């Protein structure tokens, strides 16, 4: 009982501008009814660096993610990341898997592979959000 209280307090003070380990991000997304974006990356991936530098750090992208998503950052260089990559059938990095918690289970609502321009990524984030939530997401 006490553990549930602490979990509730931890979830209440959530910062949706942060990126979390997978398990914490999954719990936050479920508790707050948000879309879970699982970002698979690797240290030696130039396309991941391109996404980090020019797309994911963009203020418009950050605002959309903060407003509607919980982001799980998963490095495929770790054993946990490799297990998750196999579980979600990730072909390489960067990959983005989008999940929504519906009817007691996680459902994949979108998937992206590879680097892309900021404007394209923003549009794809809006489309995934709208599909997951059943309406427009700005």
Backbone as CSV, one residue per row, in Angstrom:
resi,resn,N_x,N_y,N_z,CA_x,CA_y,CA_z,C_x,C_y,C_z
1,UNK,0.822,-1.196,0.000,0.000,0.000,0.000,0.868,1.263,0.000
2,UNK,1.860,1.256,0.854,2.767,2.401,0.929,3.524,2.583,-0.392
3,UNK,3.895,1.485,-1.031,4.594,1.559,-2.321,3.714,2.215,-3.374
4,UNK,2.424,1.911,-3.376,1.495,2.531,-4.329,1.384,4.030,-4.087
5,UNK,1.397,4.436,-2.822,1.340,5.858,-2.490,2.572,6.579,-3.033
6,UNK,3.756,5.995,-2.824,4.981,6.604,-3.336,4.993,6.655,-4.861
7,UNK,4.504,5.595,-5.515,4.429,5.587,-6.975,3.492,6.698,-7.445
8,UNK,2.372,6.852,-6.768,1.423,7.910,-7.119,2.042,9.289,-6.976
9,UNK,2.786,9.506,-5.903,3.456,10.796,-5.706,4.519,11.029,-6.768
10,UNK,5.254,9.993,-7.115,6.291,10.113,-8.151,5.669,10.435,-9.492
11,UNK,4.550,9.821,-9.814,3.883,10.074,-11.096,3.271,11.459,-11.130
12,UNK,2.777,11.937,-9.989,2.136,13.253,-9.942,3.121,14.368,-10.267
13,UNK,4.385,14.212,-9.880,5.390,15.232,-10.127,6.167,14.994,-11.409
14,UNK,5.549,14.398,-12.386,6.244,14.016,-13.610,6.604,15.221,-14.465
15,UNK,7.763,15.129,-15.088,8.231,16.153,-16.010,8.187,15.544,-17.412
16,UNK,7.206,15.939,-18.208,7.038,15.346,-19.528,8.028,15.883,-20.556
17,UNK,8.874,16.815,-20.148,9.946,17.285,-21.013,11.187,16.400,-20.915
18,UNK,11.203,15.504,-19.937,12.340,14.592,-19.752,12.152,13.335,-20.577
19,UNK,13.245,12.635,-20.787,13.215,11.307,-21.399,13.525,10.318,-20.297
20,UNK,12.799,9.217,-20.275,12.883,8.258,-19.185,13.355,6.891,-19.671
21,UNK,13.842,6.064,-18.730,14.059,4.655,-19.068,12.708,4.024,-19.421
22,UNK,12.744,2.944,-20.169,11.521,2.348,-20.703,10.453,2.073,-19.647
23,UNK,10.804,1.366,-18.570,9.800,0.970,-17.571,9.127,2.182,-16.932
24,UNK,9.905,3.198,-16.594,9.336,4.407,-15.978,8.455,5.152,-16.991
25,UNK,8.917,5.262,-18.229,8.129,5.942,-19.256,6.805,5.211,-19.495
26,UNK,6.852,3.898,-19.515,5.645,3.104,-19.724,4.645,3.352,-18.588
27,UNK,5.118,3.364,-17.349,4.243,3.613,-16.201,3.640,5.016,-16.262
28,UNK,4.450,6.002,-16.613,3.958,7.385,-16.711,2.920,7.529,-17.825
29,UNK,3.206,6.949,-18.979,2.269,7.052,-20.102,0.933,6.411,-19.741
30,UNK,0.980,5.263,-19.107,-0.251,4.576,-18.725,-1.020,5.389,-17.680
31,UNK,-0.317,5.885,-16.673,-0.964,6.627,-15.589,-1.592,7.934,-16.059
32,UNK,-0.999,8.558,-17.083,-1.471,9.869,-17.526,-2.200,9.835,-18.863
33,UNK,-2.416,8.649,-19.417,-3.140,8.538,-20.686,-2.424,9.199,-21.845
34,UNK,-1.114,9.091,-21.858,-0.310,9.698,-22.915,0.225,8.633,-23.867
35,UNK,0.605,9.076,-25.038,1.236,8.192,-26.007,2.676,7.958,-25.556
36,UNK,3.127,6.724,-25.640,4.503,6.377,-25.310,5.312,6.331,-26.596
37,UNK,6.337,7.189,-26.681,7.256,7.151,-27.815,8.536,6.499,-27.333
38,UNK,8.857,5.339,-27.896,10.083,4.635,-27.546,11.109,4.953,-28.633
39,UNK,12.135,5.693,-28.245,13.185,6.134,-29.161,14.379,5.204,-29.019
40,UNK,14.627,4.406,-30.053,15.762,3.494,-30.089,16.924,4.189,-30.802
41,UNK,18.063,4.245,-30.133,19.246,4.913,-30.675,20.484,4.121,-30.295
42,UNK,21.591,4.454,-30.927,22.864,3.817,-30.578,23.974,4.861,-30.641
43,UNK,25.030,4.667,-29.854,26.098,5.668,-29.779,26.835,5.910,-31.096
44,UNK,26.959,4.914,-31.929,27.726,5.048,-33.172,26.843,5.354,-34.376
45,UNK,25.655,5.847,-34.138,24.676,6.080,-35.206,24.685,7.551,-35.633
46,UNK,25.226,7.887,-36.815,25.244,9.284,-37.249,23.836,9.836,-37.494
47,UNK,22.905,8.979,-37.874,21.528,9.443,-38.117,20.816,9.750,-36.804
48,UNK,21.181,9.035,-35.743,20.647,9.343,-34.412,21.137,10.726,-33.978
49,UNK,22.421,10.967,-34.186,22.990,12.272,-33.833,22.320,13.387,-34.630
50,UNK,22.048,13.117,-35.890,21.343,14.090,-36.727,19.945,14.384,-36.165
51,UNK,19.229,13.338,-35.771,17.894,13.529,-35.180,17.997,14.291,-33.864
52,UNK,18.959,13.929,-33.026,19.128,14.612,-31.737,19.442,16.092,-31.924
53,UNK,20.350,16.396,-32.832,20.838,17.765,-33.012,19.848,18.672,-33.731
54,UNK,19.244,18.172,-34.799,18.442,19.046,-35.660,16.933,18.868,-35.539
55,UNK,16.485,17.781,-34.953,15.037,17.512,-34.932,14.496,17.431,-33.507
56,UNK,14.997,16.511,-32.719,14.442,16.290,-31.383,14.693,17.456,-30.428
57,UNK,15.715,18.264,-30.698,16.004,19.426,-29.857,15.272,20.687,-30.324
58,UNK,14.537,20.589,-31.411,13.794,21.742,-31.931,12.671,22.124,-30.954
59,UNK,12.482,23.411,-30.675,11.448,23.823,-29.715,10.027,23.352,-30.070
60,UNK,9.670,23.328,-31.341,8.331,22.868,-31.725,8.165,21.361,-31.467
61,UNK,9.200,20.600,-31.778,9.165,19.153,-31.528,9.108,18.909,-30.022
62,UNK,9.957,19.601,-29.270,9.958,19.451,-27.817,8.592,19.779,-27.222
63,UNK,7.951,20.843,-27.704,6.639,21.245,-27.173,5.575,20.191,-27.470
64,UNK,5.578,19.647,-28.681,4.594,18.621,-29.034,4.811,17.358,-28.200
65,UNK,6.060,16.961,-28.047,6.350,15.785,-27.216,5.928,16.031,-25.771
66,UNK,6.279,17.186,-25.238,5.949,17.507,-23.845,4.435,17.581,-23.622
67,UNK,3.712,18.013,-24.626,2.267,18.168,-24.484,1.465,16.890,-24.591
68,UNK,1.981,15.879,-25.308,1.158,14.701,-25.596,1.830,13.348,-25.379
69,UNK,3.123,13.329,-25.201,3.869,12.067,-25.169,4.628,11.887,-23.864
70,UNK,5.028,10.657,-23.627,6.093,10.332,-22.688,7.151,9.645,-23.533
71,UNK,8.392,10.091,-23.402,9.471,9.559,-24.237,10.333,8.588,-23.431
72,UNK,10.501,7.395,-23.995,11.433,6.412,-23.447,12.666,6.419,-24.338
73,UNK,13.816,6.659,-23.743,15.078,6.657,-24.463,15.737,5.300,-24.259
74,UNK,15.943,4.566,-25.360,16.472,3.207,-25.273,17.713,3.086,-26.150
75,UNK,18.841,2.853,-25.507,20.087,2.636,-26.240,20.211,1.163,-26.591
76,UNK,20.408,0.884,-27.867,20.570,-0.509,-28.288,21.971,-1.031,-27.963
77,UNK,22.789,-0.200,-27.326,24.116,-0.633,-26.896,24.071,-1.329,-25.538
78,UNK,22.902,-1.363,-24.898,22.762,-2.015,-23.594,22.015,-3.336,-23.749
79,UNK,22.201,-4.254,-22.825,21.448,-5.515,-22.893,19.930,-5.295,-22.870
80,UNK,19.466,-4.389,-21.998,18.020,-4.102,-21.960,17.551,-3.533,-23.297
81,UNK,18.339,-2.621,-23.868,17.980,-2.025,-25.149,17.938,-3.049,-26.263
82,UNK,18.873,-3.984,-26.253,18.876,-5.048,-27.256,17.652,-5.946,-27.111
83,UNK,17.283,-6.260,-25.869,16.077,-7.071,-25.629,14.826,-6.340,-26.117
84,UNK,14.731,-5.050,-25.793,13.568,-4.274,-26.232,13.531,-4.145,-27.757
85,UNK,14.692,-3.969,-28.380,14.748,-3.868,-29.842,14.249,-5.154,-30.492
86,UNK,14.626,-6.287,-29.929,14.111,-7.571,-30.450,12.602,-7.669,-30.221
87,UNK,12.179,-7.323,-29.024,10.747,-7.407,-28.670,9.881,-6.576,-29.621
88,UNK,10.372,-5.397,-29.974,9.594,-4.497,-30.836,10.005,-4.583,-32.308
89,UNK,10.845,-5.570,-32.656,11.249,-5.798,-34.037,11.826,-4.526,-34.680
90,UNK,12.775,-3.939,-33.998,13.407,-2.705,-34.469,14.498,-3.075,-35.473
91,UNK,14.409,-2.547,-36.714,15.365,-2.924,-37.754,16.728,-2.252,-37.621
92,UNK,16.802,-1.144,-36.919,18.035,-0.380,-36.774,17.737,0.924,-36.071
93,UNK,18.734,1.802,-36.045,18.546,3.085,-35.369,18.794,4.234,-36.341
94,UNK,18.115,5.347,-36.136,17.100,5.585,-35.118,15.756,4.959,-35.510
95,UNK,15.059,4.468,-34.510,13.701,3.956,-34.695,12.819,4.526,-33.599
96,UNK,11.576,4.728,-33.933,10.585,5.259,-33.002,9.375,4.338,-33.045
97,UNK,9.005,3.814,-31.895,7.824,2.967,-31.790,6.848,3.701,-30.875
98,UNK,5.616,3.853,-31.329,4.600,4.595,-30.599,3.551,3.625,-30.073
99,UNK,3.263,3.736,-28.771,2.335,2.827,-28.118,1.268,3.607,-27.358
100,UNK,0.058,3.058,-27.340,-1.036,3.623,-26.555,-1.616,2.497,-25.702
101,UNK,-1.960,2.821,-24.455,-2.540,1.824,-23.557,-4.044,1.858,-23.732
102,UNK,-4.584,0.759,-24.267,-6.023,0.673,-24.542,-6.557,-0.668,-24.073
103,UNK,-7.671,-0.619,-23.381,-8.371,-1.839,-22.950,-7.430,-2.806,-22.230
104,UNK,-6.582,-2.262,-21.377,-5.713,-3.088,-20.555,-4.460,-3.616,-21.213
105,UNK,-4.139,-3.155,-22.420,-2.947,-3.650,-23.110,-2.317,-2.529,-23.946
106,UNK,-1.029,-2.686,-24.223,-0.330,-1.732,-25.074,-0.565,-2.081,-26.533
107,UNK,-0.917,-1.066,-27.304,-1.170,-1.234,-28.734,-0.219,-0.328,-29.516
108,UNK,0.423,-0.885,-30.523,1.291,-0.074,-31.365,0.424,0.791,-32.268
109,UNK,0.666,2.106,-32.233,-0.122,3.045,-33.034,0.718,3.755,-34.087
110,UNK,2.007,3.427,-34.137,2.863,4.032,-35.147,4.286,3.544,-35.015
111,UNK,5.044,3.745,-36.106,6.428,3.298,-36.152,7.143,4.113,-37.221
112,UNK,8.326,4.603,-36.892,9.147,5.349,-37.841,10.565,4.787,-37.784
113,UNK,11.214,4.754,-38.929,12.604,4.306,-38.978,13.417,5.311,-39.775
114,UNK,14.541,5.693,-39.221,15.474,6.562,-39.926,15.321,8.027,-39.582
115,UNK,16.301,8.778,-40.023,16.314,10.221,-39.823,15.368,10.878,-40.818
116,UNK,14.838,12.022,-40.442,13.950,12.779,-41.328,14.008,14.251,-40.956
117,UNK,13.581,15.119,-41.850,13.582,16.556,-41.560,12.588,16.898,-40.443
118,UNK,12.848,18.002,-39.771,12.023,18.449,-38.649,10.552,18.563,-39.022
119,UNK,10.244,19.210,-40.134,8.845,19.423,-40.526,8.124,18.088,-40.746
120,UNK,8.809,17.147,-41.363,8.213,15.828,-41.593,7.967,15.105,-40.261
121,UNK,8.952,15.172,-39.366,8.812,14.505,-38.073,7.662,15.114,-37.273
122,UNK,7.546,16.435,-37.298,6.439,17.098,-36.601,5.086,16.612,-37.130
123,UNK,4.944,16.540,-38.441,3.694,16.082,-39.035,3.410,14.633,-38.643
124,UNK,4.442,13.808,-38.649,4.256,12.402,-38.267,3.881,12.280,-36.794
125,UNK,4.476,13.101,-35.928,4.101,13.096,-34.508,2.633,13.475,-34.338
126,UNK,2.182,14.480,-35.086,0.772,14.899,-35.004,-0.157,13.782,-35.473
127,UNK,0.216,13.102,-36.540,-0.610,12.010,-37.074,-0.696,10.860,-36.074
128,UNK,0.417,10.480,-35.489,0.414,9.387,-34.513,-0.422,9.774,-33.304
129,UNK,-0.251,10.999,-32.826,-1.006,11.482,-31.675,-2.507,11.458,-31.952
130,UNK,-2.898,11.950,-33.118,-4.309,11.967,-33.497,-4.867,10.544,-33.592
131,UNK,-4.091,9.631,-34.136,-4.527,8.231,-34.232,-4.688,7.629,-32.842
132,UNK,-3.743,7.913,-31.963,-3.770,7.336,-30.614,-4.884,7.916,-29.763
133,UNK,-5.129,9.209,-29.928,-6.091,9.897,-29.065,-7.457,10.105,-29.724
134,UNK,-7.532,9.802,-31.010,-8.809,9.971,-31.696,-9.164,11.419,-31.990
135,UNK,-8.169,12.284,-32.137,-8.423,13.683,-32.452,-7.126,14.416,-32.736
136,UNK,-7.240,15.668,-33.092,-6.071,16.477,-33.448,-5.202,16.740,-32.224
137,UNK,-3.911,16.828,-32.441,-2.946,17.107,-31.390,-2.033,18.225,-31.868
138,UNK,-2.107,19.340,-31.246,-1.249,20.490,-31.597,-0.351,20.853,-30.453
